[in-house]
């Protein structure tokens, strides 16, 4: 803090891409750093399907603009190829890339591929060893960090737990130090680039993933078809897309119980977001092979 009469320290601001193999905790970390949920989170690979921007403003110090990306993986469908393309394109135009690595299983072949890609890109980078709360004994962490620096040429490794917040304050401080001197890039009250419709669709899908992750983790998508705002009520009609009749039966559940559970949980999240009552209606539609359909992917914001 500057003393009276001294010039204020320059503020810093910049873009930080969060990248990593699928299911390493990028979206959980984004929500933790923002202090608010903007990204759908589920214990299922490939939950994030598009790029999500979240802004952390530190008054008098600067601003960090985080860009959450779909996890890298081996794509099988057009949708997955688009997801990986989005992740790769995010590397362009950011000030720093933070690669997340799952500390519970340690660096793997997929992490190594991403590290090599980042090194070739020439973008400044750091490694984040995530999920340290699940590592026992903690003495396992230091050899992992040393190997990441020695073998993959990372300048530094920062251990964090996106779930508990352990190490996240230090992470924010360090990332801000690495940003260029700059005025804030967004207004102080700006949080995310995600429209409320997109948040609604993703949070409905999050509930579906939570309840059906063993049966149809990647075969569902959600499209908001109607959004009507009144003085004290927001009415939302959304359609759940599946690829087969058998999947439709799973989503609906016996006597409609699954769909009612998903709708009830999603509605509570949306009421907290919108600070008003929400009437949420869900339908389930079979759209065969939608993950390879260009029109559907454009409807979902991919491609």
C-alpha positions as CSV (number, residue, x, y, z in Angstrom):
1,X,0.0,0.0,0.0
2,X,1.4,3.4,-1.0
3,X,2.1,6.0,1.7
4,X,0.3,9.4,1.5
5,X,1.9,11.5,-1.2
6,X,3.5,8.6,-2.9
7,X,2.3,7.7,-6.5
8,X,0.0,4.7,-6.6
9,X,1.4,1.4,-7.7
10,X,0.5,0.6,-11.3
11,X,-2.4,-1.8,-11.8
12,X,-2.0,-5.0,-13.7
13,X,-4.5,-6.8,-15.9
14,X,-4.5,-9.6,-18.4
15,X,-6.0,-12.8,-19.7
16,X,-5.2,-16.2,-18.2
17,X,-6.3,-19.4,-20.1
18,X,-7.1,-22.4,-17.9
19,X,-6.2,-25.5,-19.9
20,X,-5.7,-29.2,-19.1
21,X,-6.7,-32.7,-19.9
22,X,-10.4,-33.4,-19.3
23,X,-11.7,-33.6,-15.8
24,X,-8.7,-32.0,-14.0
25,X,-10.9,-29.4,-12.3
26,X,-10.7,-26.2,-14.5
27,X,-14.4,-25.2,-14.0
28,X,-14.3,-25.9,-10.3
29,X,-11.2,-23.6,-10.1
30,X,-12.9,-20.9,-12.1
31,X,-15.9,-20.9,-9.8
32,X,-13.7,-20.9,-6.8
33,X,-11.6,-17.9,-8.0
34,X,-14.7,-15.9,-9.0
35,X,-16.5,-16.7,-5.7
36,X,-19.6,-17.5,-7.7
37,X,-20.8,-20.3,-9.9
38,X,-20.6,-19.6,-13.6
39,X,-19.4,-22.9,-15.0
40,X,-21.2,-26.2,-14.8
41,X,-19.3,-28.8,-12.7
42,X,-19.8,-32.5,-12.7
43,X,-17.5,-35.5,-11.9
44,X,-17.6,-36.5,-15.5
45,X,-15.1,-35.8,-18.2
46,X,-15.9,-33.2,-20.9
47,X,-18.4,-31.3,-18.8
48,X,-17.3,-28.0,-20.2
49,X,-18.1,-27.8,-23.9
50,X,-17.4,-24.1,-24.7
51,X,-15.1,-21.3,-23.7
52,X,-16.2,-19.4,-20.5
53,X,-14.7,-16.1,-19.4
54,X,-14.8,-15.0,-15.8
55,X,-13.3,-11.8,-14.3
56,X,-11.7,-11.3,-10.9
57,X,-11.2,-7.6,-10.0
58,X,-8.8,-6.7,-7.2
59,X,-9.5,-3.1,-6.3
60,X,-6.4,-0.9,-6.5
61,X,-4.3,-3.9,-7.7
62,X,-5.7,-5.0,-11.1
63,X,-7.8,-7.6,-12.8
64,X,-7.5,-11.2,-13.9
65,X,-9.6,-12.4,-16.8
66,X,-9.8,-16.2,-16.7
67,X,-10.7,-18.1,-19.8
68,X,-12.0,-21.7,-19.0
69,X,-11.7,-24.1,-21.9
70,X,-13.0,-27.5,-22.8
71,X,-10.7,-30.3,-21.6
72,X,-8.3,-31.8,-24.1
73,X,-9.2,-35.4,-25.1
74,X,-9.3,-37.8,-28.0
75,X,-12.3,-36.6,-30.1
76,X,-14.7,-39.1,-31.5
77,X,-17.5,-36.8,-32.7
78,X,-17.7,-33.5,-34.5
79,X,-18.8,-31.9,-31.2
80,X,-15.6,-33.2,-29.5
81,X,-13.4,-31.9,-32.4
82,X,-15.0,-28.5,-32.0
83,X,-14.3,-28.6,-28.3
84,X,-10.6,-29.3,-28.8
85,X,-10.4,-26.7,-31.5
86,X,-11.9,-24.1,-29.0
87,X,-9.3,-25.1,-26.4
88,X,-6.4,-24.8,-28.9
89,X,-7.6,-21.4,-30.3
90,X,-7.8,-20.0,-26.8
91,X,-4.0,-20.2,-26.5
92,X,-3.9,-17.3,-29.0
93,X,-4.2,-13.8,-27.5
94,X,-3.8,-14.6,-23.8
95,X,-1.1,-13.3,-21.6
96,X,-0.5,-16.5,-19.7
97,X,-1.6,-20.1,-19.8
98,X,-2.1,-22.1,-16.6
99,X,-2.1,-25.8,-17.2
100,X,-4.0,-27.8,-14.6
101,X,-2.7,-31.3,-13.7
102,X,-4.5,-33.7,-11.4
103,X,-2.3,-34.4,-8.4
104,X,-4.2,-37.5,-7.4
105,X,-2.9,-39.5,-10.3
106,X,0.2,-37.3,-11.2
107,X,1.3,-36.1,-14.6
108,X,0.3,-38.4,-17.4
109,X,0.7,-38.8,-21.2
110,X,-2.2,-36.3,-22.0
111,X,-0.7,-33.7,-19.7
112,X,2.7,-34.2,-21.4
113,X,1.1,-33.6,-24.8
114,X,-0.5,-30.4,-23.6
115,X,2.8,-29.2,-22.0
116,X,4.6,-29.8,-25.4
117,X,1.9,-27.9,-27.2
118,X,2.2,-25.0,-24.8
119,X,6.0,-25.0,-25.1
120,X,5.7,-24.8,-28.9
121,X,3.2,-22.0,-28.7
122,X,5.6,-19.7,-26.9
123,X,2.9,-18.4,-24.6
124,X,4.1,-17.7,-21.0
125,X,2.9,-20.6,-18.8
126,X,2.7,-22.0,-15.3
127,X,1.6,-25.3,-14.1
128,X,-1.1,-25.8,-11.4
129,X,-1.1,-29.0,-9.5
130,X,-4.8,-29.3,-8.6
131,X,-6.7,-31.6,-6.1
132,X,-3.9,-31.5,-3.5
133,X,-6.6,-32.0,-0.8
134,X,-6.9,-35.6,-2.0
135,X,-3.1,-36.4,-1.9
136,X,-1.8,-38.4,1.0
137,X,0.9,-38.2,2.2
138,X,1.6,-34.6,1.2
139,X,5.3,-35.6,0.7
140,X,4.1,-37.0,-2.7
141,X,3.6,-33.4,-4.0
142,X,7.2,-32.2,-4.1
143,X,8.6,-34.9,-6.4
144,X,5.6,-34.3,-8.8
145,X,6.4,-30.6,-8.8
146,X,10.1,-31.1,-9.4
147,X,9.5,-33.5,-12.3
148,X,7.1,-31.1,-14.0
149,X,9.7,-28.3,-13.8
150,X,12.6,-30.5,-14.8
151,X,11.0,-32.6,-17.6
152,X,8.5,-30.1,-19.0
153,X,10.4,-26.9,-18.6
154,X,7.7,-25.1,-16.6
155,X,9.1,-22.0,-14.8
156,X,7.1,-22.8,-11.7
157,X,4.4,-25.1,-10.3
158,X,1.7,-23.9,-7.9
159,X,-0.2,-26.4,-5.8
160,X,-3.9,-25.7,-5.3
161,X,-7.2,-27.3,-4.3
162,X,-10.0,-25.9,-6.3
163,X,-12.4,-27.8,-4.1
164,X,-11.3,-26.4,-0.7
165,X,-9.6,-23.2,-1.9
166,X,-6.2,-24.2,-0.5
167,X,-3.5,-22.2,-2.3
168,X,-6.0,-20.2,-4.3
169,X,-5.2,-16.8,-2.7
170,X,-1.5,-17.4,-3.4
171,X,-2.3,-18.4,-6.9
172,X,-4.2,-15.1,-7.5
173,X,-1.4,-13.0,-6.1
174,X,1.2,-14.8,-8.3
175,X,-0.9,-14.6,-11.4
176,X,-1.4,-10.9,-10.9
177,X,2.4,-10.4,-10.6
178,X,2.8,-12.1,-14.0
179,X,0.3,-9.8,-15.7
180,X,1.4,-6.7,-17.7
181,X,0.8,-3.2,-16.3
182,X,-2.6,-2.2,-17.6
183,X,-5.8,-0.5,-16.7
184,X,-8.7,-3.0,-16.0
185,X,-10.1,-4.6,-19.2
186,X,-13.7,-4.8,-17.9
187,X,-15.8,-2.8,-15.5
188,X,-15.3,-3.6,-11.9
189,X,-18.7,-5.3,-11.5
190,X,-18.3,-7.5,-14.6
191,X,-18.3,-11.2,-13.8
192,X,-18.7,-13.4,-16.9
193,X,-19.5,-13.3,-20.6
194,X,-22.1,-16.1,-20.3
195,X,-25.6,-15.0,-21.0
196,X,-28.2,-16.1,-18.5
197,X,-29.8,-18.4,-21.1
198,X,-26.5,-20.2,-21.6
199,X,-26.0,-20.5,-17.8
200,X,-29.5,-22.0,-17.5
201,X,-28.9,-24.6,-20.2
202,X,-25.5,-25.6,-18.7
203,X,-26.8,-25.8,-15.2
204,X,-29.7,-28.0,-16.3
205,X,-27.2,-30.3,-18.1
206,X,-25.1,-30.3,-14.9
207,X,-28.0,-31.8,-12.9
208,X,-28.5,-34.4,-15.6
209,X,-24.8,-35.4,-15.5
210,X,-25.0,-35.6,-11.7
211,X,-27.9,-38.0,-11.7
212,X,-27.2,-40.0,-14.9
213,X,-23.4,-40.0,-15.2
214,X,-23.1,-43.8,-15.5
215,X,-25.8,-44.1,-18.2
216,X,-25.4,-41.2,-20.6
217,X,-22.7,-38.8,-19.6
218,X,-22.0,-37.2,-23.1
219,X,-25.2,-37.9,-25.1
220,X,-27.3,-35.0,-23.7
221,X,-27.5,-31.4,-24.5
222,X,-29.9,-28.7,-23.4
223,X,-31.4,-25.9,-25.5
224,X,-33.4,-23.0,-24.0
225,X,-36.4,-22.4,-26.3
226,X,-38.3,-19.7,-24.4
227,X,-37.3,-17.1,-21.8
228,X,-40.1,-14.9,-20.6
229,X,-39.4,-12.3,-17.9
230,X,-42.1,-10.9,-15.8
231,X,-42.0,-8.6,-12.7
232,X,-41.8,-11.4,-10.2
233,X,-41.3,-14.5,-12.3
234,X,-39.1,-15.8,-15.1
235,X,-40.6,-18.6,-17.2
236,X,-38.1,-20.9,-18.9
237,X,-38.9,-23.6,-21.4
238,X,-35.9,-25.9,-22.2
239,X,-35.5,-29.1,-24.3
240,X,-33.1,-31.9,-23.4
241,X,-31.6,-33.5,-26.5
242,X,-30.7,-37.2,-26.5
243,X,-29.7,-39.6,-29.3
244,X,-31.9,-42.6,-28.6
245,X,-35.3,-43.5,-27.2
246,X,-33.6,-45.6,-24.4
247,X,-31.8,-42.4,-23.3
248,X,-35.0,-40.5,-23.3
249,X,-36.5,-43.0,-20.9
250,X,-33.5,-42.6,-18.6
251,X,-33.8,-38.9,-18.5
252,X,-37.5,-38.9,-17.9
253,X,-37.3,-41.7,-15.3
254,X,-40.0,-43.9,-13.8
255,X,-43.2,-41.8,-13.7
256,X,-41.2,-38.7,-14.7
257,X,-39.3,-38.7,-11.4
258,X,-35.8,-38.1,-12.9
259,X,-36.9,-35.1,-15.0
260,X,-38.8,-33.6,-12.0
261,X,-35.7,-34.0,-9.8
262,X,-33.4,-32.4,-12.4
263,X,-35.9,-29.6,-13.0
264,X,-36.3,-28.9,-9.3
265,X,-32.6,-28.7,-8.6
266,X,-31.9,-26.6,-11.6
267,X,-34.7,-24.2,-10.7
268,X,-33.3,-23.6,-7.3
269,X,-29.9,-22.7,-8.8
270,X,-31.5,-20.4,-11.3
271,X,-33.6,-18.6,-8.7
272,X,-30.4,-17.8,-6.8
273,X,-28.8,-16.5,-10.0
274,X,-31.7,-14.4,-11.1
275,X,-32.9,-13.4,-7.6
276,X,-36.5,-14.1,-8.5
277,X,-39.0,-16.9,-8.8
278,X,-38.5,-19.3,-11.8
279,X,-41.0,-21.5,-13.6
280,X,-38.9,-24.1,-15.4
281,X,-40.5,-26.6,-17.9
282,X,-38.4,-29.4,-19.4
283,X,-39.1,-31.6,-22.4
284,X,-37.0,-34.4,-23.8
285,X,-36.5,-34.9,-27.5
286,X,-34.6,-37.6,-29.5
287,X,-32.3,-36.1,-32.1
288,X,-30.3,-38.9,-33.5
289,X,-26.5,-38.4,-33.9
290,X,-26.8,-34.7,-32.8
291,X,-23.1,-34.7,-31.8
292,X,-22.2,-34.9,-35.5
293,X,-24.9,-32.5,-36.7
294,X,-23.6,-29.0,-37.7
295,X,-27.0,-27.3,-37.2
296,X,-27.4,-28.6,-33.6
297,X,-23.8,-27.7,-32.8
298,X,-24.3,-24.2,-34.0
299,X,-27.4,-24.0,-31.9
300,X,-25.3,-25.0,-28.9
301,X,-22.7,-22.4,-29.7
302,X,-20.1,-24.8,-31.1
303,X,-18.8,-24.4,-34.6
